């Protein structure tokens, strides 16, 4: 007899079994559901709600289950599969107590949180590795000049370190968002049962402690129906993958013949099945694509939850595959990204060539005219803009045009004769000097970049310590649960 349907309902139609079963998406929950049942039975036994011999028999049955337990779709989900397995192992008298004071509703909400918090920690681990690699690259390329871009056009000179630190800082914010989400994920719904708790006096906080939760979800209806914790993590992963995709997109562009700024590593590239000369940045392309996968999962989840009444509805079952798919896409991306970044070869000669051939120092000239000679900045802007146009049209280096024609254009614009210090101008129109003078906090000057690298290494260390603290917290809970289980089993044997 079906232990769930009993005598209340006729057997489910075969097509309905296949349609409603979550068994195909539940394997990731098996380990967590077993722990939930262990913690719940420890609590029931310690509180005297279940006789010690029955509790010990259930614990033994639960510990006998393999982590890759084969789930029977006819039993609908992981929860009923585990209960049926324990009943087979421990007998109906003991195994039949397994679901006392709990429901599949609070169990699945709890299991999702337990697995998701592990995914969050895995994503944080990957993020810290990516940030470490970016800081190492920044250290290496402190003096490497790079054209800064706006609108994908040359704008002003920066350094490669300055640019890489911008990517690092985006990933640092992703890190903080996940750290901030973790406490909201790490709350226990257990004891809420179906939606209204139970009459047997369960100790919700004991179960929460044994499972490594920092507290409980206070309202029992909210506990079984809330999935905003999953939406928050999915949103954080969507933002994270947006940052991954932006970095991947730049590397793809920079590796083209037209840009020629970076050589992608062979070990993260592929070739063509017909064109033997090709070197395709396939890993970076898939990183870019994985962002769309995560975005799609977030939109699916938002659409699914927007119109559900309280409390539990089976619609929530459809959320699980989106959580797993998004988490897997993000974790696999963060696993491959550090290796690809660490093997990049930036073409410094090409970067220098790009810097010396354009007019990206035009703003420096306009600012110099304004601060050194008292010319209104908008007038200086127009004067230097005219020189930039002449340089482009005549295909003459911008520096030459400025030195030769600036005094004449200034006289036309201001109706006054201004004697310029040409040696000062030549010094001004050096890329290295321009970068050095951009000493505002957060800018590309060597001192500013050095300060940013030092600060970010300290942040990285603090984040590593925080991550270790979370991992240790969960590990301590596992040890507490294991000790309680062993104590109850030992006491029964005695």
ZIRA-V947669 format. One record per residue. N is the residue number from 1. RES is the residue in one letter. SS is DSSP state (H for helix, E for strand, - for the rest). PSI is psi as a letter, one per 40 degrees, with the letter a starting at -180 (NA if undefined). Layout:
N/RES/SS/PSI
N/RES/SS/PSI
This chain:
1/X/-/i
2/X/-/h
3/X/-/e
4/X/-/d
5/X/-/d
6/X/-/b
7/X/-/e
8/X/-/d
9/X/-/i
10/X/-/i
11/X/-/i
12/X/-/i
13/X/-/i
14/X/H/d
15/X/H/d
16/X/H/d
17/X/H/d
18/X/H/d
19/X/H/d
20/X/H/e
21/X/-/h
22/X/-/e
23/X/H/d
24/X/H/d
25/X/H/e
26/X/H/e
27/X/H/d
28/X/H/e
29/X/H/e
30/X/H/d
31/X/H/d
32/X/H/d
33/X/H/d
34/X/H/d
35/X/H/d
36/X/H/d
37/X/H/d
38/X/H/d
39/X/H/d
40/X/H/d
41/X/H/d
42/X/H/d
43/X/H/d
44/X/H/d
45/X/H/d
46/X/H/d
47/X/-/e
48/X/-/e
49/X/-/d
50/X/-/h
51/X/-/i
52/X/H/d
53/X/H/d
54/X/H/d
55/X/H/d
56/X/H/d
57/X/H/d
58/X/H/d
59/X/H/d
60/X/H/d
61/X/H/d
62/X/H/d
63/X/H/e
64/X/-/e
65/X/-/h
66/X/-/i
67/X/-/e
68/X/-/f
69/X/-/h
70/X/-/h
71/X/-/h
72/X/-/h
73/X/H/d
74/X/H/d
75/X/H/e
76/X/-/d
77/X/-/i
78/X/H/d
79/X/H/d
80/X/H/d
81/X/H/d
82/X/H/d
83/X/H/d
84/X/H/d
85/X/H/d
86/X/H/d
87/X/H/d
88/X/H/d
89/X/H/d
90/X/H/e
91/X/-/i
92/X/H/d
93/X/H/d
94/X/H/d
95/X/H/d
96/X/-/e
97/X/-/e
98/X/-/d
99/X/-/e
100/X/-/h
101/X/-/e
102/X/-/i
103/X/-/i
104/X/H/d
105/X/H/d
106/X/H/d
107/X/H/d
108/X/H/d
109/X/H/d
110/X/H/d
111/X/H/d
112/X/H/d
113/X/H/d
114/X/H/d
115/X/H/d
116/X/H/d
117/X/H/d
118/X/H/d
119/X/H/d
120/X/H/d
121/X/H/d
122/X/H/d
123/X/H/d
124/X/H/d
125/X/H/d
126/X/H/d
127/X/H/d
128/X/H/d
129/X/H/d
130/X/H/d
131/X/H/d
132/X/H/d
133/X/H/d
134/X/H/d
135/X/H/d
136/X/H/d
137/X/H/d
138/X/H/d
139/X/H/d
140/X/H/d
141/X/-/f
142/X/-/d
143/X/-/e
144/X/-/h
145/X/E/i
146/X/E/h
147/X/E/h
148/X/E/i
149/X/E/i
150/X/E/i
151/X/-/f
152/X/-/f
153/X/E/i
154/X/E/h
155/X/E/c
156/X/E/i
157/X/E/h
158/X/E/a
159/X/E/i
160/X/H/d
161/X/H/d
162/X/H/d
163/X/H/d
164/X/H/d
165/X/H/d
166/X/H/d
167/X/H/d
168/X/H/d
169/X/H/d
170/X/H/d
171/X/H/d
172/X/H/d
173/X/H/d
174/X/H/d
175/X/H/d
176/X/H/d
177/X/H/d
178/X/H/d
179/X/H/d
180/X/H/d
181/X/H/d
182/X/H/d
183/X/H/d
184/X/H/d
185/X/H/d
186/X/-/f
187/X/-/h
188/X/E/h
189/X/-/e
190/X/-/h
191/X/-/e
192/X/-/e
193/X/-/b
194/X/-/d
195/X/-/e
196/X/-/f
197/X/-/a
198/X/-/i
199/X/-/e
200/X/-/e
201/X/-/f
202/X/-/i
203/X/-/g
204/X/H/d
205/X/H/d
206/X/H/d
207/X/H/d
208/X/H/d
209/X/H/d
210/X/H/d
211/X/-/e
212/X/-/e
213/X/-/i
214/X/-/e
215/X/-/a
216/X/E/i
217/X/-/h
218/X/-/d
219/X/-/h
220/X/H/d
221/X/H/d
222/X/H/d
223/X/H/d
224/X/H/d
225/X/H/e
226/X/-/h
227/X/-/e
228/X/H/d
229/X/H/d
230/X/H/d
231/X/H/d
232/X/H/d
233/X/H/d
234/X/H/d
235/X/H/d
236/X/H/d
237/X/H/d
238/X/H/d
239/X/H/d
240/X/H/d
241/X/H/d
242/X/H/d
243/X/H/d
244/X/H/d
245/X/H/d
246/X/H/d
247/X/H/d
248/X/H/d
249/X/H/d
250/X/H/d
251/X/H/d
252/X/H/d
253/X/H/d
254/X/H/d
255/X/-/e
256/X/-/i
257/X/-/d
258/X/-/d
259/X/-/d
260/X/-/f
261/X/-/e
262/X/E/i
263/X/E/h
264/X/-/i
265/X/-/i
266/X/H/d
267/X/H/e
268/X/H/f
269/X/-/i
270/X/E/i
271/X/-/a
272/X/-/i
273/X/-/e
274/X/-/d
275/X/-/h
276/X/-/e
277/X/-/e
278/X/-/i
279/X/-/h
280/X/E/h
281/X/-/g
282/X/H/d
283/X/H/d
284/X/H/d
285/X/H/d
286/X/H/d
287/X/H/d
288/X/H/d
289/X/H/d
290/X/H/d
291/X/H/d
292/X/H/d
293/X/H/d
294/X/H/d
295/X/H/d
296/X/H/d
297/X/H/d
298/X/H/d
299/X/H/d
300/X/H/d
301/X/H/d
302/X/H/d
303/X/H/d
304/X/H/d
305/X/H/e
306/X/-/d
307/X/-/f
308/X/-/h
309/X/-/i
310/X/-/i
311/X/-/c
312/X/-/h
313/X/-/i
314/X/H/e
315/X/H/d
316/X/H/d
317/X/H/d
318/X/H/e
319/X/H/d
320/X/H/d
321/X/H/d
322/X/H/d
323/X/H/d
324/X/H/d
325/X/H/d
326/X/H/d
327/X/H/d
328/X/H/d
329/X/H/d
330/X/H/d
331/X/H/d
332/X/H/d
333/X/H/d
334/X/H/d
335/X/H/d
336/X/H/d
337/X/H/d
338/X/H/d
339/X/H/d
340/X/H/d
341/X/H/d
342/X/H/d
343/X/-/e
344/X/-/i
345/X/E/h
346/X/E/h
347/X/-/g
348/X/H/d
349/X/H/d
350/X/H/d
351/X/H/d
352/X/H/d
353/X/H/d
354/X/H/d
355/X/H/d
356/X/H/e
357/X/-/e
358/X/-/a
359/X/-/f
360/X/-/e
361/X/-/e
362/X/H/d
363/X/H/d
364/X/H/d
365/X/H/d
366/X/H/d
367/X/H/d
368/X/H/d
369/X/H/d
370/X/H/d
371/X/H/d
372/X/H/d
373/X/H/e
374/X/-/f
375/X/-/h
376/X/-/h
377/X/H/d
378/X/H/d
379/X/H/d
380/X/H/d
381/X/H/d
382/X/H/d
383/X/H/d
384/X/H/d
385/X/H/d
386/X/H/d
387/X/H/d
388/X/H/d
389/X/H/d
390/X/H/d
391/X/H/d
392/X/H/d
393/X/H/d
394/X/H/e
395/X/-/f
396/X/-/i
397/X/-/h
398/X/H/d
399/X/H/d
400/X/H/d
401/X/H/d
402/X/H/d
403/X/H/d
404/X/H/d
405/X/H/e
406/X/H/d
407/X/H/d
408/X/H/d
409/X/H/d
410/X/H/d
411/X/H/d
412/X/H/d
413/X/H/d
414/X/H/e
415/X/-/f
416/X/-/i
417/X/-/h
418/X/-/h
419/X/-/h
420/X/-/i
421/X/-/h
422/X/H/d
423/X/H/d
424/X/H/d
425/X/H/d
426/X/H/d
427/X/H/d
428/X/H/d
429/X/-/f
430/X/-/h
431/X/H/d
432/X/H/d
433/X/H/d
434/X/H/d
435/X/H/d
436/X/H/d
437/X/H/e
438/X/-/g
439/X/-/e
440/X/-/i
441/X/-/h
442/X/-/e
443/X/-/a
444/X/-/e
445/X/-/i
446/X/H/d
447/X/H/d
448/X/H/d
449/X/H/d
450/X/H/d
451/X/H/d
452/X/H/d
453/X/H/d
454/X/H/d
455/X/H/d
456/X/H/d
457/X/H/d
458/X/H/d
459/X/H/d
460/X/H/d
461/X/H/d
462/X/H/d
463/X/H/d
464/X/H/d
465/X/H/d
466/X/H/d
467/X/H/d
468/X/H/d
469/X/H/d
470/X/H/d
471/X/H/d
472/X/H/d
473/X/H/d
474/X/H/d
475/X/H/d
476/X/H/d
477/X/H/d
478/X/H/d
479/X/H/d
480/X/H/d
481/X/H/d
482/X/H/d
483/X/H/d
484/X/H/d
485/X/H/d
486/X/H/d
487/X/H/d
488/X/H/d
489/X/H/d
490/X/H/d
491/X/H/d
492/X/H/d
493/X/H/d
494/X/-/NA
